[in-house]
């Protein structure tokens, strides 16, 4: 039933009892679907790595009603949180577990295509782009099954697009966004590097009109750092994109966030990132510690969190009302 190797990979002790007296909403109101069709009852596969079923072989309703889903939910209800990754989950680390009595899906997170126009070293080893072939075809089938489920789902739900690739560079996500049902109960959030948003947003007016949140991943607040860490990106282009997002925010009223993967080569620019947020009217800045995705980064050189200079800078950053730094604790 439970695959121990998945938890061993992340150092998760499944015999633990965290004794958390709050009922985390995520295993009850969230499902994440990856590019293989595997479904997870959390926002991130590394926070709760056990799949609850696969969309290639079962319907989403069958998966949500599965014994595995109920079993994982039971680990929240009994307060043990034994299957959760307390080393990475920002809600556990920051003490900000969000409770809910919801019994239906409120957040549908799509990670069904990793195509991207950038090749950031923190994320991948090279350029990934699917326009034909089996991976692309599987992504299209998954997109169609998800849209079919959304067509009949009656409750309010927010669809989160782009946690693995870029929504505007991906042909799979373009297909999904162009064919998603036009229904008032469906809202959206998008995470993007924003480099293609100026040319692409006009093709999805129904999504822009129902967009709750738009996040922009940007790992540098200076030309040199940005172009080093966001390989393929140009500083002038991202500044132009941020201005475009700022204007779209005024038009559509969505929440605009910046996301920075904090690492050895950019942590000193965290205050500059907050300045960039102020300049372009971003509402929040999420500072997320770099994770090991087996991209070849030397993690012996990423041990900066305990550095006295970093801790001093972090204390100053945390004084800013737009800063979110729970994964840096």
PLY file of the C-alpha trace (Angstrom):
ply
format ascii 1.0
element vertex 329
property float x
property float y
property float z
element edge 328
property int vertex1
property int vertex2
end_header
0.00 0.00 0.00
2.50 2.65 1.18
5.80 2.67 -0.74
8.55 3.05 1.93
11.24 3.94 -0.64
9.41 7.15 -1.55
9.60 8.33 2.04
13.17 7.13 2.57
14.22 9.26 -0.39
13.16 12.41 1.49
14.20 11.23 4.96
10.58 10.96 6.14
10.04 8.78 9.22
6.59 7.25 8.70
6.50 6.02 12.33
6.69 9.53 13.75
3.98 11.39 15.64
4.24 15.16 15.23
1.21 15.68 17.46
-0.10 18.59 15.40
-3.52 19.53 16.68
-4.64 21.19 13.47
-6.32 19.57 10.48
-4.25 20.64 7.48
-6.54 21.43 4.57
-4.24 20.23 1.80
-4.86 16.43 1.82
-8.60 17.19 1.78
-8.92 20.06 -0.68
-5.89 19.73 -2.98
-4.78 17.35 -5.71
-1.59 17.70 -7.76
-1.26 15.89 -11.10
2.20 15.30 -12.57
3.30 14.61 -16.16
2.98 10.84 -15.66
-0.63 11.26 -14.54
0.19 10.44 -10.90
-1.99 12.31 -8.42
-0.90 13.58 -5.00
-2.88 14.91 -2.04
-0.66 17.94 -1.43
0.85 21.00 -3.09
4.23 19.37 -3.69
5.25 15.76 -4.30
8.21 16.07 -1.93
5.97 17.17 0.96
3.71 14.08 0.73
5.33 11.75 -1.82
2.82 8.89 -1.96
0.61 8.88 -5.07
-3.10 8.31 -4.55
-3.68 7.02 -8.10
-2.93 7.61 -11.77
-5.13 9.58 -14.12
-4.03 7.54 -17.12
-5.82 4.46 -15.80
-8.55 5.82 -13.49
-10.92 8.76 -13.40
-10.18 11.65 -11.06
-13.34 10.91 -9.08
-12.18 7.32 -8.57
-8.78 8.52 -7.39
-10.25 11.03 -4.95
-12.41 8.28 -3.46
-9.58 5.75 -3.21
-8.47 3.92 -0.07
-5.01 5.46 -0.39
-6.43 8.98 -0.37
-8.47 8.20 2.73
-5.45 6.56 4.39
-3.27 9.65 3.91
-6.08 11.88 5.17
-6.24 9.68 8.28
-2.65 10.60 9.14
-3.80 14.22 9.41
-6.96 13.44 11.36
-5.02 11.46 13.99
-2.53 14.38 14.37
0.55 12.24 13.63
1.27 13.75 10.19
3.43 10.64 9.81
3.60 10.76 6.02
4.39 14.49 5.81
7.84 15.91 5.14
8.43 18.15 8.13
11.86 19.03 6.70
10.42 20.77 3.64
6.74 21.60 4.18
6.59 25.38 4.73
3.31 25.09 6.64
4.89 22.79 9.23
8.20 24.68 9.27
6.54 28.06 9.68
3.75 26.93 12.00
1.17 28.28 9.55
-0.92 25.20 8.83
-4.10 26.24 7.05
-7.20 24.51 8.38
-10.41 23.81 6.51
-13.50 21.69 6.95
-13.81 21.29 3.18
-14.61 17.81 1.89
-14.22 18.64 -1.80
-11.35 19.68 -4.05
-10.70 23.42 -3.97
-7.21 23.43 -5.51
-6.24 21.52 -8.65
-2.48 21.79 -9.26
-1.18 20.90 -12.71
2.38 19.71 -13.30
1.59 17.86 -16.52
4.32 19.29 -18.76
7.88 20.41 -18.00
8.45 22.29 -21.26
10.13 25.64 -20.65
11.90 28.36 -22.61
14.62 28.62 -19.92
17.17 26.15 -18.57
17.72 27.32 -15.00
20.46 25.27 -13.24
18.36 25.03 -10.06
15.58 23.27 -12.01
16.99 21.32 -14.96
20.13 20.27 -16.80
19.12 21.59 -20.21
16.30 22.91 -22.37
13.14 20.77 -22.23
10.49 21.24 -24.89
7.73 18.86 -26.00
5.80 19.60 -29.18
5.48 16.08 -30.59
6.05 12.52 -29.42
4.78 10.33 -26.59
5.40 12.81 -23.77
3.49 15.53 -25.60
0.65 13.16 -26.52
0.33 11.96 -22.93
0.19 15.58 -21.73
-2.62 16.36 -24.18
-4.59 13.32 -23.01
-4.14 14.37 -19.38
-5.20 17.94 -20.20
-8.36 16.66 -21.90
-9.25 14.38 -18.96
-8.78 17.25 -16.52
-10.95 19.57 -18.60
-13.64 16.89 -18.81
-13.64 16.64 -15.01
-13.81 20.43 -14.66
-16.76 20.56 -17.05
-18.89 18.62 -14.56
-17.40 19.78 -11.23
-19.96 21.93 -9.43
-17.94 23.40 -6.54
-15.59 26.40 -6.52
-12.11 25.32 -7.58
-8.86 27.10 -8.37
-6.66 25.58 -11.07
-2.95 26.22 -10.55
-1.01 26.10 -13.82
2.75 25.80 -14.17
4.68 24.31 -11.27
7.00 22.31 -13.51
7.27 24.09 -16.87
6.20 27.46 -18.19
2.49 27.79 -19.13
3.19 30.15 -22.01
6.07 28.09 -23.48
4.27 24.74 -23.17
2.07 23.49 -26.01
0.34 21.16 -23.55
-0.62 24.01 -21.23
-1.64 26.15 -24.18
-3.98 23.34 -25.27
-5.36 23.05 -21.74
-5.93 26.80 -21.35
-7.57 27.19 -24.74
-10.02 24.33 -24.07
-10.74 24.71 -20.37
-14.48 25.11 -19.64
-15.86 28.65 -19.38
-17.56 28.30 -16.01
-17.97 30.79 -13.18
-16.92 28.30 -10.47
-13.42 27.89 -11.98
-10.67 30.35 -11.08
-7.00 30.18 -12.00
-3.48 30.89 -10.83
-0.41 30.89 -13.07
3.28 30.53 -12.22
5.51 31.66 -15.07
8.89 33.15 -15.90
6.77 35.80 -17.67
9.07 36.17 -20.67
6.29 35.22 -23.11
3.30 36.72 -21.31
3.16 39.94 -23.32
2.67 38.01 -26.58
0.51 35.21 -25.12
-2.03 36.56 -22.64
-4.42 37.80 -25.32
-5.03 34.18 -26.47
-6.62 33.24 -23.12
-8.98 36.11 -22.22
-11.32 33.83 -20.22
-8.45 32.78 -17.96
-7.13 36.32 -17.52
-10.65 37.44 -16.57
-10.84 34.72 -13.90
-7.25 34.87 -12.67
-6.81 35.02 -8.90
-3.02 34.94 -8.80
-0.07 35.38 -11.13
3.39 34.47 -9.86
6.62 35.34 -11.64
9.75 33.26 -11.03
12.80 35.51 -11.03
15.99 34.44 -9.29
18.05 37.59 -9.70
17.51 41.29 -9.04
20.45 42.40 -11.18
21.37 41.78 -14.79
24.38 39.56 -14.04
22.66 37.37 -11.46
19.42 37.04 -13.42
21.09 36.05 -16.69
23.41 33.62 -14.86
20.65 31.82 -12.94
17.85 32.13 -15.52
19.74 30.74 -18.52
18.16 31.95 -21.74
16.55 34.98 -20.11
17.46 38.59 -20.78
17.33 41.34 -18.17
15.63 43.87 -20.44
13.00 41.28 -21.35
12.11 40.45 -17.73
11.82 44.12 -16.80
9.48 44.60 -19.76
7.50 41.55 -18.65
7.18 42.79 -15.07
5.79 46.07 -16.34
3.29 44.14 -18.48
2.19 42.04 -15.48
1.81 45.19 -13.40
-0.50 46.67 -16.06
-2.49 43.42 -16.33
-2.91 43.43 -12.55
-4.50 46.88 -12.75
-6.84 45.62 -15.48
-7.86 42.27 -13.95
-7.27 42.71 -10.22
-5.29 39.53 -9.54
-2.65 39.08 -6.83
0.86 39.46 -8.25
3.75 37.59 -6.58
7.46 37.25 -7.20
9.21 33.92 -6.52
12.94 33.69 -5.84
14.87 30.42 -5.46
17.38 31.50 -2.81
20.86 30.07 -3.32
24.53 30.88 -2.79
24.73 33.06 -5.90
21.77 35.33 -5.17
20.87 35.53 -1.47
22.54 38.91 -1.08
20.00 40.28 -3.60
16.97 39.49 -1.45
16.56 43.17 -0.41
16.89 44.19 -4.06
14.13 41.72 -4.95
11.83 43.48 -2.48
12.72 46.79 -4.14
11.82 45.25 -7.49
8.48 44.15 -6.04
7.76 47.66 -4.81
8.70 49.17 -8.17
6.39 46.88 -10.13
3.51 46.73 -7.64
3.95 43.06 -6.71
1.98 42.06 -3.63
4.31 39.40 -2.18
7.78 37.94 -2.60
8.25 34.25 -1.82
11.85 33.42 -0.96
12.22 29.65 -1.36
15.39 27.78 -0.44
16.99 25.87 -3.33
16.14 22.15 -3.46
18.16 19.28 -4.89
16.39 18.17 -8.06
19.43 16.18 -9.30
20.44 18.85 -11.79
24.15 18.64 -11.01
24.39 21.55 -8.60
27.11 21.14 -5.95
25.06 21.33 -2.76
28.20 21.47 -0.64
28.37 25.08 -1.86
24.75 25.82 -0.90
25.25 25.74 2.87
24.62 29.44 3.49
21.57 29.43 5.77
23.56 29.27 9.01
25.98 31.98 7.89
25.91 34.97 10.26
25.81 37.46 7.38
22.85 35.64 5.83
20.96 35.50 9.13
21.45 39.24 9.60
20.19 39.97 6.11
17.24 37.60 6.63
16.25 39.44 9.80
16.13 42.69 7.83
14.19 41.09 4.96
11.59 39.73 7.37
10.76 43.28 8.43
9.33 43.93 4.98
5.58 43.23 4.83
5.83 41.60 1.38
8.48 39.01 2.36
7.63 35.32 2.89
10.64 33.31 4.05
9.36 30.23 5.92
11.50 27.75 3.93
14.66 29.65 4.92
14.21 29.04 8.65
0 1
1 2
2 3
3 4
4 5
5 6
6 7
7 8
8 9
9 10
10 11
11 12
12 13
13 14
14 15
15 16
16 17
17 18
18 19
19 20
20 21
21 22
22 23
23 24
24 25
25 26
26 27
27 28
28 29
29 30
30 31
31 32
32 33
33 34
34 35
35 36
36 37
37 38
38 39
39 40
40 41
41 42
42 43
43 44
44 45
45 46
46 47
47 48
48 49
49 50
50 51
51 52
52 53
53 54
54 55
55 56
56 57
57 58
58 59
59 60
60 61
61 62
62 63
63 64
64 65
65 66
66 67
67 68
68 69
69 70
70 71
71 72
72 73
73 74
74 75
75 76
76 77
77 78
78 79
79 80
80 81
81 82
82 83
83 84
84 85
85 86
86 87
87 88
88 89
89 90
90 91
91 92
92 93
93 94
94 95
95 96
96 97
97 98
98 99
99 100
100 101
101 102
102 103
103 104
104 105
105 106
106 107
107 108
108 109
109 110
110 111
111 112
112 113
113 114
114 115
115 116
116 117
117 118
118 119
119 120
120 121
121 122
122 123
123 124
124 125
125 126
126 127
127 128
128 129
129 130
130 131
131 132
132 133
133 134
134 135
135 136
136 137
137 138
138 139
139 140
140 141
141 142
142 143
143 144
144 145
145 146
146 147
147 148
148 149
149 150
150 151
151 152
152 153
153 154
154 155
155 156
156 157
157 158
158 159
159 160
160 161
161 162
162 163
163 164
164 165
165 166
166 167
167 168
168 169
169 170
170 171
171 172
172 173
173 174
174 175
175 176
176 177
177 178
178 179
179 180
180 181
181 182
182 183
183 184
184 185
185 186
186 187
187 188
188 189
189 190
190 191
191 192
192 193
193 194
194 195
195 196
196 197
197 198
198 199
199 200
200 201
201 202
202 203
203 204
204 205
205 206
206 207
207 208
208 209
209 210
210 211
211 212
212 213
213 214
214 215
215 216
216 217
217 218
218 219
219 220
220 221
221 222
222 223
223 224
224 225
225 226
226 227
227 228
228 229
229 230
230 231
231 232
232 233
233 234
234 235
235 236
236 237
237 238
238 239
239 240
240 241
241 242
242 243
243 244
244 245
245 246
246 247
247 248
248 249
249 250
250 251
251 252
252 253
253 254
254 255
255 256
256 257
257 258
258 259
259 260
260 261
261 262
262 263
263 264
264 265
265 266
266 267
267 268
268 269
269 270
270 271
271 272
272 273
273 274
274 275
275 276
276 277
277 278
278 279
279 280
280 281
281 282
282 283
283 284
284 285
285 286
286 287
287 288
288 289
289 290
290 291
291 292
292 293
293 294
294 295
295 296
296 297
297 298
298 299
299 300
300 301
301 302
302 303
303 304
304 305
305 306
306 307
307 308
308 309
309 310
310 311
311 312
312 313
313 314
314 315
315 316
316 317
317 318
318 319
319 320
320 321
321 322
322 323
323 324
324 325
325 326
326 327
327 328
